[in-house]
Amino acid sequence: MVMMIPTHPISSYVGRHAELYDLFYAEKPYAVESRFVHDCLQKFSSRPVKRLLELACGTGNHSFLLEKYGYEIIATDYSNDMLVQARHKSESKNSRVDFRQQDMRTLDLHERPFDAVICLFDSIGYVATNENIGQVLRNVHDHLKTDGLFIFEFWHAGAMLRGFDRLRIRRWKTQDSEFLRIAETTVDYQTQLCHVAYSIYELNNNGTYNAFQETQINRFFLIQEMSEFLISSGLIPVKWFAGFEQNEQVTENTWHIVGVAQAGNAIERSS
């Protein structure tokens, strides 16, 4: 089988944006989310989980925390700039997480199969198209042991269509600088894609400033369509959560859904 070359480009958190990623998401509850993933791995796995593969790992925050539970982790990301930040942090943490540059659409690791694969922070939506999502999920299946778990997070269409913010402005201060980030969002309802245009201004204490822009494209999903994507790729839906909450029910106000799926037996592929 010849691997298809992705046609939808991904351009997220490159250059200076990658360097500022941890500042912008410093308040994200990584520890709570990692504990939730750990609990799901223990609850839903039919065997002990030792080896994890993370897709779209960013600067490694989830992997560093999951490593503390005893997992051996290979963490991958499309952005080399994000991996530079992750490896730099890894040195100071004496971490053994193995960071690799990989595009999840063409994922190919010789260390397969893994006990579990994770993909958090709505990252599966960055591949955008039906074709790419199907390819990613087939790759996940191919990198899992039979009955291995896939835990992933995605934007929920119900909340997105009802209440997305067209304009958001946030400000951060550090010892040396002040940062202003303007996010302008538009939605393509036919393709279920959000286009978020970021304008970032870095104000320096000497009165100068730097500015740069980046547009990110991410997709939102209904549970039913995500279930169909999973099943057609040999992955069996096990559980849906309203974000990283064990007991809350998914409603139209649920912005992020965490899914747990299990790899079935090998599936037939067309060449």
C-alpha positions in Angstrom: 0.0 0.0 0.0 1.3 3.4 -0.9 0.9 6.1 1.8 -1.0 9.1 0.4 0.7 12.5 0.8 -1.4 14.9 2.9 -2.8 17.7 0.8 -4.1 19.9 3.7 -1.2 21.9 5.3 -0.7 22.2 9.0 0.9 25.4 10.2 0.5 25.8 14.0 2.8 27.1 16.6 5.9 27.8 14.5 8.8 30.1 15.3 8.1 32.7 18.0 4.6 31.3 18.6 6.1 28.0 19.7 8.5 29.8 22.1 5.5 31.6 23.7 3.2 28.5 23.8 3.9 27.7 27.5 3.3 31.3 28.5 -0.1 31.4 26.7 -1.2 28.1 28.2 0.4 28.3 31.7 -3.1 28.1 33.3 -4.1 25.0 31.5 -4.7 22.2 34.1 -2.2 19.7 32.6 -1.9 17.8 35.9 -5.7 17.2 36.1 -5.9 16.1 32.5 -2.9 13.8 32.8 -4.4 12.2 35.9 -7.7 11.7 34.0 -5.8 10.0 31.1 -4.0 7.8 33.6 -7.2 6.8 35.3 -8.8 5.9 31.9 -5.8 3.8 31.0 -6.1 1.9 34.2 -9.9 1.5 34.0 -10.5 0.6 30.4 -7.3 -1.3 29.4 -7.6 -5.1 29.3 -3.9 -5.4 30.0 -1.2 -3.5 32.0 -0.3 -0.3 30.1 3.4 0.4 29.9 4.3 2.0 26.5 2.5 5.1 25.3 2.6 7.0 22.1 1.5 10.7 22.1 0.5 12.5 19.0 0.7 16.3 18.7 2.6 16.5 22.0 3.4 20.2 21.7 6.0 21.2 24.3 5.6 17.9 26.2 3.5 19.0 29.2 1.2 16.0 29.2 4.0 13.5 28.5 6.2 14.8 31.3 3.4 14.3 33.8 2.3 10.9 32.5 5.9 9.8 32.7 5.7 10.2 36.5 3.1 7.4 36.5 5.7 5.0 35.2 4.9 5.0 31.5 7.5 4.8 28.7 6.6 7.4 26.2 7.4 8.3 22.6 5.9 11.8 22.0 5.5 13.1 18.5 4.6 16.5 16.9 4.4 18.0 13.4 6.2 21.2 14.5 9.9 21.0 15.0 9.8 24.4 16.7 7.5 22.9 19.4 9.8 19.9 19.8 12.8 22.2 20.3 11.0 23.6 23.3 10.0 20.1 24.6 13.6 18.8 24.4 14.9 21.9 26.1 12.5 21.3 29.0 13.3 17.6 29.0 16.9 18.3 29.8 16.1 20.3 32.9 13.6 17.7 34.1 15.9 14.7 33.5 13.1 13.2 31.5 13.4 10.1 29.4 10.5 11.0 27.1 11.6 10.3 23.5 10.5 13.2 21.3 10.2 12.6 17.6 9.1 14.8 14.6 6.2 13.0 12.9 3.1 14.0 11.0 0.2 12.0 12.3 -1.1 11.6 8.8 2.0 9.7 7.8 2.8 8.2 11.2 5.4 5.4 11.0 7.3 4.3 14.1 9.2 1.0 14.1 8.6 0.7 17.8 5.0 -0.2 17.2 2.7 -1.6 18.6 2.0 0.4 21.7 -0.3 -0.3 24.6 -2.0 3.0 24.1 -2.0 6.2 21.9 -3.1 9.6 23.1 -3.9 12.8 21.2 -5.1 15.7 23.3 -5.9 19.4 23.2 -8.2 19.0 20.2 -5.3 18.2 18.0 -6.9 15.6 15.8 -9.0 18.5 14.3 -5.9 20.1 12.7 -5.9 17.5 9.9 -9.3 18.8 8.9 -10.5 16.7 6.0 -12.4 13.4 6.1 -9.6 11.7 4.1 -6.9 12.9 6.5 -8.9 12.0 9.7 -9.5 8.5 8.3 -5.8 8.2 7.5 -4.8 9.3 11.0 -7.2 6.9 12.7 -5.9 4.0 10.6 -2.4 4.9 11.5 -3.4 4.9 15.2 -5.0 1.5 14.7 -1.8 0.2 13.1 0.4 1.5 16.0 -1.8 -0.2 18.7 -1.8 -3.7 20.1 -5.1 -5.5 19.7 -7.4 -4.1 22.4 -5.0 -1.2 22.9 -6.5 2.1 23.8 -6.8 5.4 22.0 -7.6 8.4 24.2 -8.2 11.7 22.3 -9.9 15.1 22.6 -11.8 17.1 20.0 -13.9 20.2 19.6 -17.7 19.5 20.0 -19.9 20.8 17.2 -22.8 21.4 19.5 -21.1 24.1 21.6 -19.0 25.5 18.7 -21.9 26.3 16.5 -23.9 27.8 19.4 -21.3 30.0 21.0 -17.9 30.5 19.5 -16.2 33.9 20.1 -15.6 35.9 17.0 -13.0 38.0 18.8 -10.9 37.3 21.8 -8.2 39.5 23.3 -5.8 38.4 26.0 -2.8 40.0 27.7 0.2 38.5 29.5 3.0 40.2 31.4 6.5 38.9 32.1 9.5 40.5 33.8 10.8 41.8 30.5 7.8 42.1 28.2 4.1 42.3 27.7 2.2 40.3 25.2 -1.2 41.0 23.5 -2.9 38.2 21.5 -5.9 39.0 19.3 -7.8 35.9 18.1 -10.4 36.4 15.3 -12.5 33.3 14.5 -14.5 32.6 11.4 -16.4 29.3 10.8 -16.9 27.4 7.5 -20.2 25.5 8.3 -20.0 23.2 5.3 -16.5 21.9 6.1 -16.9 22.2 9.9 -13.7 24.2 10.1 -12.8 27.1 12.4 -10.2 29.5 11.1 -8.5 31.3 13.9 -6.3 34.3 12.9 -3.9 35.2 15.7 -2.2 38.6 15.8 0.4 38.7 18.6 2.2 41.9 19.8 5.3 41.6 22.0 5.9 44.9 23.8 9.4 45.4 25.1 10.4 47.5 28.1 12.6 49.6 25.8 9.5 50.9 24.0 9.9 48.7 20.9 7.5 45.9 19.9 7.5 42.9 17.6 4.4 41.6 15.8 3.6 38.4 14.0 0.5 36.6 12.7 -0.5 32.9 12.5 -3.8 31.4 11.2 -4.8 28.0 12.6 -7.5 25.8 11.1 -9.2 23.2 13.3 -12.3 21.0 12.8 -15.2 20.4 15.2 -17.2 17.1 15.3 -20.4 15.5 16.4 -20.0 12.3 18.5 -21.9 10.3 15.9 -19.6 11.2 13.0 -16.5 10.7 15.1 -17.9 7.2 16.0 -18.2 6.4 12.3 -14.6 7.6 11.7 -13.4 5.3 14.4 -15.4 2.2 13.4 -14.4 2.5 9.8 -10.7 2.6 10.9 -11.0 -0.5 13.1 -11.3 1.4 16.4 -14.3 0.6 18.7 -15.8 3.5 20.7 -15.8 2.7 24.4 -16.7 5.9 26.3 -17.3 9.6 25.7 -16.6 12.2 28.4 -17.6 15.9 28.7 -14.0 17.1 28.8 -11.8 15.7 31.6 -14.8 15.0 33.9 -15.8 11.5 34.9 -19.4 12.1 35.8 -20.7 15.0 33.6 -23.0 14.3 30.7 -22.2 15.6 27.2 -24.6 18.5 26.3 -24.8 21.2 23.7 -22.7 23.3 26.1 -19.8 20.8 26.2 -16.9 22.4 24.3 -14.4 19.6 24.5 -15.1 15.8 24.3 -12.7 13.2 25.4 -13.1 9.8 23.7 -11.8 6.4 24.6 -11.6 3.8 21.8 -10.1 0.3 21.6 -8.3 -1.2 18.7 -10.1 -4.2 17.1 -8.4 -7.0 15.1 -6.5 -6.2 11.9 -8.8 -4.6 9.3 -8.8 -5.0 5.5 -7.2 -2.2 3.5 -7.7 -1.3 -0.1 -4.6 -0.5 -2.0 
